[in-house]
């Protein structure tokens, strides 16, 4: 399972960084110079505070896991990553 997560992370690392750290320009558009930043993006000082206090980053990771199983990823990929228990 860890090798699957690592492979998936290598392929979609930009999206993972965007969702965990809530960056403004590293998500769907993946462009630093985009004129319309992400609406969920944090300012640099909010990202820094999240890293220092750790808890917001952990909540963002938990949110990433939940959102991935709500239709953002195909169910087979969600199962392969271990985010959803097999029923």
Order of alpha helices (4+ residues) and beta strands (2+ residues): alpha-alpha-alpha-alpha-alpha
